[in-house]
Amino acid sequence: MEVLRETAPGALVRVVTGTKVIVDRFIALNEATTPPRLRLANFSQWQLTHVRELRVLNGSQEPVATARPHAGTLGRIAHLQETWGSRLAAPAADLAIVGTLAWLREDLGAFLYLAGEDPDRPPKLTGDLARASAKGKPYKVDVGHGSLADVVLPKQPKASTWFTRLYPASRMEDELPLAKDLTAVVLDGSSAIKHLGEIEAPVVICILDRSVADESAAELIVQLRNTRGEPVAIHEDLDWSQPAGVEALAFTVAL
């Protein structure tokens, strides 16, 4: 309410409801009705009781409305439930993944859920959400299990919100240098890793496929570690233990 009172008509806003994420031009706030109503240029009116998050945007974008993505099981594992709405409204958009786009999109379509969960039923509420539900209080929870794409939210032509840029490894020369606002870049496979020396980001993750005979990508990484790197302990410094069948090493280099 306070944000809308100070927003000039015509301003671009991103609105997050319980079911949709909308980018549209703000027209007016009608406080004469109960509850007050938000009027948008292309997507009608919304009772403010249905609006979970709202941000005023800079720049220009075509009006668009898409279904609200659910973080699902992976979001619950990462404790994203309480901040999911604000992440959708004001996405950091600071991750990039480089690889073969067809394979990346196929992988991002995978659905995740924990062993013992029924993928066709919402997860059981626990903790504060369970106590709020028992008392009949309103609560917000993203149900369902969701795909990797629902959490990574790759940028698409008609996306109302997104977190991640996808780049084709075969045409990386046309994309370099990458945007300065990226804080992490994932290089998936040898064709992406060969551009490692040209990537400047605080965190770069290289994924090697040990089933291929070509060891040039692995040799590039090891050479970088041996000549410029300072070792990082995976378990102690990153608080992570790789799963069985996965080898990992980490190191820092000066940009």
C-alpha positions as CSV (number, residue, x, y, z in Angstrom):
1,M,0.0,0.0,0.0
2,E,2.7,2.5,1.0
3,V,4.7,1.7,-2.2
4,L,1.7,2.1,-4.4
5,R,0.8,5.4,-2.9
6,E,4.2,6.8,-3.9
7,T,4.2,5.2,-7.4
8,A,3.5,7.4,-10.4
9,P,0.9,6.1,-12.9
10,G,2.6,4.5,-15.8
11,A,5.4,3.1,-13.8
12,L,6.5,-0.5,-14.6
13,V,5.8,-2.9,-11.7
14,R,6.2,-6.6,-11.0
15,V,3.3,-8.1,-9.0
16,V,3.5,-11.5,-7.3
17,T,0.2,-13.1,-6.3
18,G,-0.5,-16.6,-5.0
19,T,-0.8,-17.9,-8.6
20,K,0.8,-15.4,-11.0
21,V,3.8,-13.2,-11.6
22,I,2.8,-10.1,-13.6
23,V,4.9,-7.3,-15.2
24,D,2.7,-4.4,-16.2
25,R,2.1,-0.7,-16.1
26,F,0.6,0.7,-12.9
27,I,-2.5,2.7,-13.5
28,A,-4.0,3.5,-10.1
29,L,-4.7,2.4,-6.5
30,N,-8.3,2.5,-5.6
31,E,-8.6,2.8,-1.8
32,A,-12.3,3.6,-1.9
33,T,-13.1,-0.1,-2.2
34,T,-12.8,-2.8,0.5
35,P,-10.3,-4.2,0.2
36,P,-8.3,-1.7,-1.9
37,R,-7.7,-2.6,-5.5
38,L,-4.6,-2.3,-7.7
39,R,-5.4,-1.4,-11.3
40,L,-3.0,-2.4,-14.1
41,A,-2.9,-1.4,-17.7
42,N,-3.3,-4.9,-19.3
43,F,-4.1,-7.3,-16.6
44,S,-7.2,-5.8,-15.0
45,Q,-7.6,-5.2,-11.3
46,W,-6.3,-7.1,-8.3
47,Q,-7.5,-6.9,-4.7
48,L,-4.4,-6.0,-2.6
49,T,-5.2,-8.9,-0.3
50,H,-4.2,-11.2,-3.2
51,V,-0.9,-9.4,-3.8
52,R,2.0,-11.1,-2.0
53,E,4.9,-8.9,-3.3
54,L,5.3,-5.9,-5.5
55,R,8.4,-4.0,-6.9
56,V,8.7,-1.0,-9.1
57,L,11.0,-1.7,-12.0
58,N,13.5,0.4,-14.0
59,G,13.7,0.2,-17.8
60,S,11.2,-1.2,-20.2
61,Q,9.6,-4.5,-20.7
62,E,6.5,-5.9,-22.6
63,P,3.6,-6.6,-20.3
64,V,3.5,-10.3,-19.4
65,A,1.8,-12.6,-16.9
66,T,3.0,-16.1,-16.2
67,A,2.1,-18.8,-13.6
68,R,3.9,-18.4,-10.3
69,P,6.7,-21.0,-10.2
70,H,7.0,-23.2,-7.1
71,A,10.3,-23.9,-5.5
72,G,9.1,-27.4,-4.6
73,T,11.3,-29.9,-2.8
74,L,14.6,-28.3,-3.8
75,G,13.3,-25.0,-2.5
76,R,12.4,-26.6,0.9
77,I,15.9,-28.2,1.1
78,A,17.5,-24.8,0.5
79,H,15.0,-23.1,2.9
80,L,13.6,-20.8,0.3
81,Q,10.0,-20.9,1.4
82,E,9.9,-17.7,3.4
83,T,11.7,-15.6,0.9
84,W,10.4,-17.1,-2.3
85,G,7.9,-14.4,-3.1
86,S,10.4,-11.6,-2.6
87,R,12.9,-13.5,-4.8
88,L,10.3,-13.7,-7.6
89,A,9.5,-10.0,-7.2
90,A,13.1,-8.8,-7.1
91,P,15.3,-11.6,-8.7
92,A,19.1,-11.2,-8.3
93,A,19.5,-12.6,-11.9
94,D,23.2,-13.2,-11.2
95,L,23.7,-16.8,-12.3
96,A,24.8,-18.0,-15.8
97,I,25.1,-21.5,-17.1
98,V,27.2,-22.3,-20.2
99,G,26.8,-25.5,-22.1
100,T,24.8,-27.3,-24.9
101,L,21.4,-25.6,-24.7
102,A,19.4,-28.6,-25.7
103,W,21.0,-30.7,-23.0
104,L,20.7,-28.0,-20.4
105,R,17.0,-27.5,-21.1
106,E,16.4,-31.2,-20.9
107,D,18.2,-31.4,-17.5
108,L,16.3,-28.4,-16.2
109,G,13.1,-30.2,-16.9
110,A,13.8,-32.9,-14.3
111,F,11.5,-33.0,-11.3
112,L,12.9,-33.6,-7.9
113,Y,11.4,-35.0,-4.7
114,L,12.8,-36.8,-1.6
115,A,12.7,-40.5,-1.1
116,G,9.5,-41.5,0.6
117,E,7.5,-38.5,-0.7
118,D,4.5,-38.9,-2.9
119,P,5.1,-36.8,-6.0
120,D,1.3,-36.3,-6.5
121,R,0.6,-34.9,-3.0
122,P,1.7,-31.6,-1.4
123,P,4.5,-31.9,1.2
124,K,3.6,-32.2,4.9
125,L,3.7,-28.9,6.7
126,T,6.3,-28.7,9.5
127,G,7.5,-26.1,12.1
128,D,6.0,-22.6,12.1
129,L,3.8,-23.4,9.0
130,A,2.3,-26.4,10.7
131,R,1.5,-24.4,13.9
132,A,0.0,-21.6,11.9
133,S,-2.2,-24.0,10.0
134,A,-3.3,-25.7,13.2
135,K,-4.4,-22.4,14.6
136,G,-6.3,-21.5,11.4
137,K,-3.9,-18.6,10.6
138,P,-3.0,-17.7,7.0
139,Y,0.3,-19.0,5.8
140,K,2.3,-19.1,2.5
141,V,3.9,-22.3,1.3
142,D,5.0,-23.4,-2.2
143,V,3.5,-26.8,-2.7
144,G,4.4,-29.5,-5.2
145,H,7.8,-30.8,-6.1
146,G,8.8,-28.6,-9.0
147,S,11.4,-29.0,-11.6
148,L,15.0,-27.7,-11.6
149,A,13.8,-25.0,-14.0
150,D,11.3,-23.8,-11.5
151,V,14.2,-23.0,-9.1
152,V,16.8,-21.9,-11.6
153,L,14.3,-19.9,-13.6
154,P,16.2,-19.5,-16.9
155,K,15.6,-16.3,-18.9
156,Q,13.1,-16.7,-21.7
157,P,11.6,-14.2,-24.2
158,K,8.3,-13.9,-22.4
159,A,9.3,-14.5,-18.8
160,S,7.8,-12.3,-16.1
161,T,10.7,-13.1,-13.7
162,W,14.0,-15.0,-14.1
163,F,17.2,-15.8,-12.2
164,T,19.5,-17.4,-14.7
165,R,21.1,-16.7,-18.1
166,L,21.7,-19.7,-20.4
167,Y,24.6,-19.4,-22.9
168,P,25.5,-21.8,-25.7
169,A,29.1,-23.0,-25.4
170,S,29.4,-23.2,-29.2
171,R,28.9,-19.4,-29.5
172,M,30.5,-18.1,-26.4
173,E,32.9,-15.9,-28.4
174,D,29.8,-13.8,-29.3
175,E,28.8,-13.4,-25.7
176,L,32.1,-12.4,-24.1
177,P,32.7,-10.5,-22.0
178,L,29.8,-11.7,-19.8
179,A,27.7,-9.3,-17.8
180,K,29.5,-7.7,-14.8
181,D,26.5,-8.4,-12.5
182,L,27.0,-12.1,-12.6
183,T,28.2,-13.6,-9.3
184,A,28.4,-17.2,-10.4
185,V,28.9,-19.0,-13.7
186,V,28.5,-22.8,-14.3
187,L,30.6,-24.2,-17.2
188,D,29.0,-27.5,-18.2
189,G,31.3,-29.7,-20.2
190,S,34.6,-29.4,-22.1
191,S,33.2,-27.0,-24.8
192,A,32.3,-24.5,-22.1
193,I,35.3,-25.0,-19.9
194,K,37.7,-24.0,-22.7
195,H,36.5,-20.4,-22.1
196,L,37.5,-20.6,-18.4
197,G,40.3,-18.1,-18.8
198,E,37.9,-15.5,-20.2
199,I,35.3,-15.7,-17.5
200,E,35.5,-13.2,-14.7
201,A,33.1,-13.9,-11.9
202,P,33.4,-14.4,-8.1
203,V,32.5,-18.1,-8.4
204,V,33.0,-20.4,-11.4
205,I,31.9,-24.0,-11.3
206,C,33.3,-26.4,-13.9
207,I,31.5,-29.7,-14.5
208,L,33.7,-32.4,-16.1
209,D,32.4,-35.5,-17.8
210,R,34.9,-38.2,-17.0
211,S,33.3,-40.6,-19.5
212,V,34.8,-38.8,-22.5
213,A,38.4,-39.5,-23.6
214,D,39.4,-35.9,-24.1
215,E,41.2,-34.7,-20.9
216,S,42.0,-31.2,-22.2
217,A,39.4,-29.4,-20.0
218,A,40.6,-31.2,-16.9
219,E,44.2,-30.4,-17.8
220,L,43.3,-26.7,-18.2
221,I,41.7,-26.6,-14.7
222,V,44.6,-28.4,-13.1
223,Q,47.2,-26.1,-14.8
224,L,45.3,-23.1,-13.5
225,R,45.3,-24.5,-10.0
226,N,49.0,-25.4,-10.1
227,T,50.2,-22.1,-11.5
228,R,47.9,-19.5,-9.9
229,G,45.7,-21.3,-7.4
230,E,45.4,-21.3,-3.7
231,P,43.7,-24.6,-2.5
232,V,40.3,-24.5,-0.8
233,A,39.2,-27.4,1.5
234,I,35.8,-28.7,0.2
235,H,34.5,-29.9,3.5
236,E,36.0,-27.4,5.9
237,D,35.8,-24.2,3.9
238,L,32.7,-24.8,1.8
239,D,30.8,-27.0,4.3
240,W,30.0,-29.5,1.5
241,S,30.8,-33.2,0.9
242,Q,30.5,-34.4,-2.7
243,P,28.2,-37.4,-3.2
244,A,29.5,-40.9,-4.0
245,G,30.9,-41.2,-7.5
246,V,31.8,-37.5,-7.7
247,E,35.3,-36.1,-7.4
248,A,35.8,-32.4,-6.6
249,L,38.5,-29.9,-6.0
250,A,38.3,-26.2,-5.3
251,F,40.8,-23.3,-5.4
252,T,40.9,-19.5,-5.7
253,V,42.7,-17.4,-8.2
254,A,43.2,-13.7,-8.5
255,L,41.2,-11.9,-11.2
